[in-house]
Amino acid sequence: MKFIHDFYTNKIIFPVILFSLFISLGGCAWKHDEKPALPVTDVAQLRTPQIPQAAMQHWPGSDWWQKYHNPQLNQLVAQALKDSPTIAVVQQRVELAKAQVKMGEANDGPQVNFGADVERQKMSSEGVMGPFALDDPAAGTTGPWYTNGTFGLQGSYELDLWGKNRAEIQSALGVAQAKQAELAEARLLVSSAVVEIFWDLQADMALHQMLLDLREQESVIALTNKQLYAEGVTPSDNDTGSQINLAKIDQQIEASDGQIRILQTSLQAMLGLKSHAIALRPVALPAMQQNLPPSLGYELLARRPDLQAAHWYIDASLSEVDAAHAAFYPTINLMGFLQNDALHMSDLFRGSAQQMGLTAGLTLPIFDSGRLNANLGIVRANSNLSIASYNKAVVDAVSEVVKNASQVQALADENAQQNTVVQGREHIFTLATQRFDVGIYSGAEVAKAKLPLLEEQAKQIQLQGEWISADVRLTRALGGGYRAENTDSLHHG
């Protein structure tokens, strides 16, 4: 009768279990309609504005600052890339992202632990373990006190049937790749800032020297006017005008000194404040030349680290969407143990104390008050935000290149005209010097002829400084020699 009872019991129970399982699988949390993913901008389809033809040559090199052929600048950039606190912060973010990838990979693998415990307890005569409270050797009990122990291995493994864990790992990998691109962007920003500050300092030092020359010439004029006034040749207001001009030049010299100190402090900060006041050797500003690639197609994506970072953030966000989808499906865990367990410590290491087991567990979301759908909505919205930000960054990047290229070209053209002006002033000054040599002109008249020349030369230096700044900004807009190894990982979820 027991056999018949067990047979019919199993025959009834197993179908009930299977039926319940299918009902559970079909009754998981209901997924709402999901908003679609935004399209990703294809740079090749953009109608980019025309780049000045005279500027078209090539992309910047990885050590683009060496094109200025200045060893002092090369040393400063190398030191900044080594000691910059900005780069140090981003580097730690990269390390954190790498560690998070390793954590995700570890969580996806099997887990095995060793455990051991010893317990001293007194059994209750009134509880379910009441028989063990008796001291009855014939029944195998030695109560009410027992010292029981356990030691052995416990393991678990989650079957990633729906790819949830894999998607989370891919998301972490995408973030890690984005952080690597952000590190390249930080290096580009630091190097370009050092280059720009260096040449700003050189231009300001040249202008400062020009102001000193202006003051010297104005002093000659003032001294001559004073002598002529003392001799009764000219009225007093001529001397007053010269003194006013000297005061204005002195103001400009003080302002120039202050600007140079500010730039020196900024440069020290870029170097991590690990060096004393930087004494730069004055050098001539570099000649103007253009360095632009012939086109701005898909290549721009691989050349701009900020666009690559945005690209990888999209990839990470799409993987998060995949993980959110997989969360709607059952979670299946395998758990097992192999251990020794004994009611008496004296029996713990006997072969008869060994036990083992394997358990398969299933967790299925049925009703969660909309939590899974809300999470899916959040990650999809975050993904669309990443895509929208990327699309905007692409348009801004192309526009930035064209604007800076146009400015570089415009400043080069303006400088060409300024060269003509300077040459004219130099000719006038040469004539004045020649007339002074033959006794036709006085020293004051030569000084008056030199003042406009110095002013035009100062304007020429300003234009050169502006051109260098525009050239550095253009190099930064082109990615500064950055080159992504892989741009094809973007997937659509």
ZAFI-752215 format. One record per residue (C-alpha): residue number from 0; chain; x, y, z. Coordinates in steps of 0.5 Angstrom, whole numbers, plus 500, padded with zeros to 3 digits. Layout:
N
NODE  num  cadena    x    y    z
NODE  NUM       A    X    Y    Z
...
END
This chain:
493
NODE  num  cadena    x    y    z
NODE    0       A  500  500  500
NODE    1       A  506  505  502
NODE    2       A  509  504  495
NODE    3       A  502  505  491
NODE    4       A  501  511  496
NODE    5       A  508  514  494
NODE    6       A  507  512  486
NODE    7       A  501  516  486
NODE    8       A  503  522  490
NODE    9       A  509  523  486
NODE   10       A  505  522  480
NODE   11       A  501  528  482
NODE   12       A  506  532  485
NODE   13       A  511  533  479
NODE   14       A  506  535  474
NODE   15       A  503  540  479
NODE   16       A  511  543  480
NODE   17       A  512  543  473
NODE   18       A  505  546  472
NODE   19       A  507  551  477
NODE   20       A  514  553  474
NODE   21       A  510  554  467
NODE   22       A  505  559  470
NODE   23       A  511  562  474
NODE   24       A  515  563  468
NODE   25       A  509  566  464
NODE   26       A  507  570  470
NODE   27       A  513  574  471
NODE   28       A  513  582  472
NODE   29       A  509  585  466
NODE   30       A  514  590  461
NODE   31       A  511  596  459
NODE   32       A  512  599  452
NODE   33       A  519  602  452
NODE   34       A  521  609  449
NODE   35       A  525  607  443
NODE   36       A  533  609  443
NODE   37       A  535  616  439
NODE   38       A  539  615  433
NODE   39       A  546  616  433
NODE   40       A  549  622  429
NODE   41       A  553  620  423
NODE   42       A  559  625  422
NODE   43       A  560  623  415
NODE   44       A  552  625  413
NODE   45       A  554  632  416
NODE   46       A  554  638  411
NODE   47       A  560  641  414
NODE   48       A  562  648  413
NODE   49       A  568  649  408
NODE   50       A  575  649  411
NODE   51       A  580  655  409
NODE   52       A  583  651  403
NODE   53       A  590  655  405
NODE   54       A  590  651  412
NODE   55       A  589  644  409
NODE   56       A  595  640  410
NODE   57       A  594  634  415
NODE   58       A  592  632  422
NODE   59       A  596  634  428
NODE   60       A  602  629  431
NODE   61       A  602  626  438
NODE   62       A  607  630  440
NODE   63       A  604  636  436
NODE   64       A  608  642  441
NODE   65       A  614  640  438
NODE   66       A  613  643  432
NODE   67       A  615  650  435
NODE   68       A  622  647  436
NODE   69       A  623  650  443
NODE   70       A  626  645  448
NODE   71       A  624  649  454
NODE   72       A  617  648  452
NODE   73       A  618  641  450
NODE   74       A  621  640  458
NODE   75       A  615  644  461
NODE   76       A  610  640  457
NODE   77       A  613  633  459
NODE   78       A  613  636  466
NODE   79       A  606  638  466
NODE   80       A  604  631  463
NODE   81       A  608  628  469
NODE   82       A  606  632  475
NODE   83       A  599  635  473
NODE   84       A  594  634  479
NODE   85       A  588  635  474
NODE   86       A  591  628  470
NODE   87       A  592  625  477
NODE   88       A  585  626  479
NODE   89       A  583  623  472
NODE   90       A  588  617  472
NODE   91       A  585  615  479
NODE   92       A  578  615  476
NODE   93       A  581  610  470
NODE   94       A  584  606  476
NODE   95       A  577  606  479
NODE   96       A  573  604  473
NODE   97       A  578  598  472
NODE   98       A  577  595  479
NODE   99       A  569  596  478
NODE  100       A  570  592  471
NODE  101       A  574  586  475
NODE  102       A  569  586  481
NODE  103       A  563  585  476
NODE  104       A  567  579  473
NODE  105       A  569  576  479
NODE  106       A  561  577  481
NODE  107       A  559  573  475
NODE  108       A  564  567  477
NODE  109       A  563  561  481
NODE  110       A  564  563  489
NODE  111       A  567  558  494
NODE  112       A  568  559  501
NODE  113       A  571  555  507
NODE  114       A  567  555  513
NODE  115       A  568  553  520
NODE  116       A  564  553  527
NODE  117       A  563  550  534
NODE  118       A  557  551  538
NODE  119       A  556  549  545
NODE  120       A  549  549  547
NODE  121       A  544  546  552
NODE  122       A  538  543  549
NODE  123       A  531  544  551
NODE  124       A  526  539  554
NODE  125       A  520  542  551
NODE  126       A  522  544  544
NODE  127       A  523  540  538
NODE  128       A  529  537  540
NODE  129       A  527  535  547
NODE  130       A  529  528  546
NODE  131       A  536  530  545
NODE  132       A  536  533  552
NODE  133       A  536  526  555
NODE  134       A  542  523  558
NODE  135       A  540  516  555
NODE  136       A  546  512  552
NODE  137       A  542  507  549
NODE  138       A  538  512  545
NODE  139       A  545  515  543
NODE  140       A  543  522  547
NODE  141       A  548  525  552
NODE  142       A  544  531  554
NODE  143       A  542  536  555
NODE  144       A  549  539  554
NODE  145       A  552  538  547
NODE  146       A  559  541  543
NODE  147       A  557  541  536
NODE  148       A  562  543  530
NODE  149       A  562  544  523
NODE  150       A  567  545  517
NODE  151       A  567  545  510
NODE  152       A  566  548  503
NODE  153       A  560  552  501
NODE  154       A  559  554  493
NODE  155       A  554  558  489
NODE  156       A  554  560  482
NODE  157       A  549  564  478
NODE  158       A  547  561  471
NODE  159       A  547  568  467
NODE  160       A  541  565  462
NODE  161       A  539  572  460
NODE  162       A  545  575  460
NODE  163       A  544  580  465
NODE  164       A  551  579  468
NODE  165       A  554  580  462
NODE  166       A  551  586  460
NODE  167       A  553  589  467
NODE  168       A  560  587  465
NODE  169       A  560  590  458
NODE  170       A  557  597  461
NODE  171       A  563  597  466
NODE  172       A  568  596  460
NODE  173       A  564  601  457
NODE  174       A  565  606  463
NODE  175       A  573  604  463
NODE  176       A  574  605  456
NODE  177       A  570  612  457
NODE  178       A  575  614  463
NODE  179       A  581  612  458
NODE  180       A  579  617  453
NODE  181       A  577  622  458
NODE  182       A  585  621  461
NODE  183       A  587  623  454
NODE  184       A  582  629  454
NODE  185       A  586  631  460
NODE  186       A  593  630  457
NODE  187       A  590  634  451
NODE  188       A  587  640  455
NODE  189       A  594  640  460
NODE  190       A  599  640  454
NODE  191       A  595  645  450
NODE  192       A  594  650  456
NODE  193       A  602  649  458
NODE  194       A  603  651  450
NODE  195       A  598  657  450
NODE  196       A  601  660  457
NODE  197       A  608  659  455
NODE  198       A  607  663  448
NODE  199       A  602  668  452
NODE  200       A  608  669  456
NODE  201       A  613  670  451
NODE  202       A  608  675  447
NODE  203       A  607  679  454
NODE  204       A  615  679  455
NODE  205       A  616  682  448
NODE  206       A  611  687  449
NODE  207       A  614  689  456
NODE  208       A  620  690  452
NODE  209       A  617  694  447
NODE  210       A  614  698  452
NODE  211       A  620  700  455
NODE  212       A  623  702  448
NODE  213       A  617  706  448
NODE  214       A  618  709  454
NODE  215       A  626  710  452
NODE  216       A  623  714  446
NODE  217       A  618  718  450
NODE  218       A  623  720  455
NODE  219       A  628  723  449
NODE  220       A  622  727  447
NODE  221       A  620  729  454
NODE  222       A  628  731  455
NODE  223       A  628  735  448
NODE  224       A  622  739  450
NODE  225       A  624  741  457
NODE  226       A  631  743  454
NODE  227       A  627  747  448
NODE  228       A  622  750  454
NODE  229       A  628  752  458
NODE  230       A  631  756  452
NODE  231       A  624  759  451
NODE  232       A  623  756  444
NODE  233       A  617  752  445
NODE  234       A  611  753  450
NODE  235       A  610  749  457
NODE  236       A  604  745  454
NODE  237       A  609  741  450
NODE  238       A  613  738  456
NODE  239       A  606  737  459
NODE  240       A  604  732  454
NODE  241       A  610  728  454
NODE  242       A  609  727  461
NODE  243       A  602  725  460
NODE  244       A  605  720  455
NODE  245       A  610  717  460
NODE  246       A  605  716  465
NODE  247       A  601  712  460
NODE  248       A  606  708  458
NODE  249       A  608  707  466
NODE  250       A  601  704  467
NODE  251       A  602  700  461
NODE  252       A  608  697  464
NODE  253       A  605  696  471
NODE  254       A  599  692  467
NODE  255       A  604  688  463
NODE  256       A  608  686  469
NODE  257       A  602  684  473
NODE  258       A  600  680  467
NODE  259       A  606  676  466
NODE  260       A  606  674  474
NODE  261       A  599  672  473
NODE  262       A  601  667  467
NODE  263       A  607  665  471
NODE  264       A  603  663  477
NODE  265       A  598  659  472
NODE  266       A  604  655  469
NODE  267       A  606  653  476
NODE  268       A  599  651  477
NODE  269       A  599  647  471
NODE  270       A  606  644  473
NODE  271       A  603  642  480
NODE  272       A  607  647  484
NODE  273       A  613  643  484
NODE  274       A  618  648  482
NODE  275       A  620  655  484
NODE  276       A  618  661  480
NODE  277       A  619  659  472
NODE  278       A  625  664  469
NODE  279       A  623  663  462
NODE  280       A  628  665  456
NODE  281       A  625  670  451
NODE  282       A  625  667  444
NODE  283       A  622  669  438
NODE  284       A  615  668  437
NODE  285       A  614  662  431
NODE  286       A  612  664  424
NODE  287       A  605  663  422
NODE  288       A  603  656  418
NODE  289       A  597  652  418
NODE  290       A  596  645  419
NODE  291       A  589  642  418
NODE  292       A  587  636  415
NODE  293       A  583  636  408
NODE  294       A  577  633  411
NODE  295       A  573  632  417
NODE  296       A  569  626  416
NODE  297       A  568  620  420
NODE  298       A  576  621  422
NODE  299       A  574  626  427
NODE  300       A  571  621  431
NODE  301       A  577  617  432
NODE  302       A  581  624  433
NODE  303       A  577  627  439
NODE  304       A  578  624  446
NODE  305       A  572  627  448
NODE  306       A  568  624  442
NODE  307       A  571  617  444
NODE  308       A  569  618  451
NODE  309       A  562  620  449
NODE  310       A  562  614  444
NODE  311       A  564  609  450
NODE  312       A  558  612  455
NODE  313       A  553  610  450
NODE  314       A  556  603  449
NODE  315       A  555  603  457
NODE  316       A  548  606  457
NODE  317       A  546  601  452
NODE  318       A  549  595  456
NODE  319       A  545  598  462
NODE  320       A  539  597  458
NODE  321       A  540  590  456
NODE  322       A  541  588  463
NODE  323       A  535  592  465
NODE  324       A  531  588  460
NODE  325       A  534  581  463
NODE  326       A  532  583  470
NODE  327       A  525  581  468
NODE  328       A  527  574  467
NODE  329       A  528  569  473
NODE  330       A  534  568  477
NODE  331       A  537  561  477
NODE  332       A  542  560  483
NODE  333       A  546  553  484
NODE  334       A  549  552  491
NODE  335       A  552  546  494
NODE  336       A  556  544  500
NODE  337       A  561  539  502
NODE  338       A  563  539  510
NODE  339       A  563  535  516
NODE  340       A  558  536  521
NODE  341       A  558  532  528
NODE  342       A  553  533  534
NODE  343       A  560  531  538
NODE  344       A  566  534  537
NODE  345       A  570  528  538
NODE  346       A  566  525  532
NODE  347       A  567  531  527
NODE  348       A  573  528  523
NODE  349       A  570  521  522
NODE  350       A  568  519  515
NODE  351       A  561  518  518
NODE  352       A  561  526  519
NODE  353       A  561  528  512
NODE  354       A  555  531  508
NODE  355       A  554  534  502
NODE  356       A  549  537  498
NODE  357       A  547  541  491
NODE  358       A  541  546  491
NODE  359       A  538  549  485
NODE  360       A  534  556  486
NODE  361       A  529  560  482
NODE  362       A  527  567  484
NODE  363       A  522  570  479
NODE  364       A  519  577  479
NODE  365       A  512  577  479
NODE  366       A  509  583  482
NODE  367       A  514  589  484
NODE  368       A  510  595  484
NODE  369       A  513  597  478
NODE  370       A  520  597  480
NODE  371       A  523  594  474
NODE  372       A  519  598  469
NODE  373       A  521  604  473
NODE  374       A  529  602  472
NODE  375       A  528  600  465
NODE  376       A  525  607  464
NODE  377       A  531  610  468
NODE  378       A  537  607  464
NODE  379       A  533  608  457
NODE  380       A  532  615  459
NODE  381       A  540  615  461
NODE  382       A  542  612  455
NODE  383       A  538  617  450
NODE  384       A  541  623  454
NODE  385       A  548  620  453
NODE  386       A  546  619  445
NODE  387       A  543  626  445
NODE  388       A  549  629  449
NODE  389       A  554  625  444
NODE  390       A  550  628  438
NODE  391       A  551  635  440
NODE  392       A  558  634  442
NODE  393       A  559  632  434
NODE  394       A  556  638  432
NODE  395       A  560  642  436
NODE  396       A  566  639  435
NODE  397       A  566  640  427
NODE  398       A  563  647  428
NODE  399       A  569  648  433
NODE  400       A  574  646  428
NODE  401       A  571  650  422
NODE  402       A  571  656  427
NODE  403       A  578  656  429
NODE  404       A  581  654  422
NODE  405       A  577  660  420
NODE  406       A  580  665  426
NODE  407       A  587  662  424
NODE  408       A  587  664  417
NODE  409       A  584  671  418
NODE  410       A  589  672  423
NODE  411       A  594  670  418
NODE  412       A  591  674  413
NODE  413       A  591  680  418
NODE  414       A  598  679  420
NODE  415       A  600  679  412
NODE  416       A  597  686  412
NODE  417       A  601  688  418
NODE  418       A  607  686  416
NODE  419       A  606  691  410
NODE  420       A  605  697  415
NODE  421       A  611  695  419
NODE  422       A  615  695  413
NODE  423       A  613  702  411
NODE  424       A  614  705  418
NODE  425       A  621  702  418
NODE  426       A  622  705  412
NODE  427       A  620  712  415
NODE  428       A  624  711  421
NODE  429       A  630  709  416
NODE  430       A  629  716  413
NODE  431       A  629  719  419
NODE  432       A  636  716  422
NODE  433       A  639  718  415
NODE  434       A  637  725  416
NODE  435       A  639  725  423
NODE  436       A  646  723  421
NODE  437       A  647  729  416
NODE  438       A  644  734  421
NODE  439       A  638  735  418
NODE  440       A  633  732  424
NODE  441       A  634  732  432
NODE  442       A  634  726  436
NODE  443       A  627  728  438
NODE  444       A  625  728  431
NODE  445       A  628  721  430
NODE  446       A  624  719  437
NODE  447       A  618  721  434
NODE  448       A  619  717  428
NODE  449       A  621  711  432
NODE  450       A  614  711  436
NODE  451       A  609  709  431
NODE  452       A  614  704  429
NODE  453       A  614  701  436
NODE  454       A  607  701  436
NODE  455       A  606  697  430
NODE  456       A  611  692  432
NODE  457       A  607  691  438
NODE  458       A  601  690  434
NODE  459       A  605  685  430
NODE  460       A  607  681  436
NODE  461       A  599  682  439
NODE  462       A  597  679  432
NODE  463       A  602  673  433
NODE  464       A  600  672  440
NODE  465       A  593  671  438
NODE  466       A  595  667  432
NODE  467       A  599  662  436
NODE  468       A  593  661  441
NODE  469       A  588  660  435
NODE  470       A  593  655  433
NODE  471       A  593  651  439
NODE  472       A  586  652  440
NODE  473       A  585  649  433
NODE  474       A  590  643  435
NODE  475       A  586  642  441
NODE  476       A  579  642  437
NODE  477       A  583  636  432
NODE  478       A  584  632  438
NODE  479       A  592  634  439
NODE  480       A  594  627  436
NODE  481       A  590  623  439
NODE  482       A  588  616  435
NODE  483       A  582  611  438
NODE  484       A  584  604  437
NODE  485       A  577  602  436
NODE  486       A  571  606  434
NODE  487       A  566  600  432
NODE  488       A  564  597  439
NODE  489       A  558  602  439
NODE  490       A  551  597  439
NODE  491       A  544  598  439
NODE  492       A  540  595  444
END
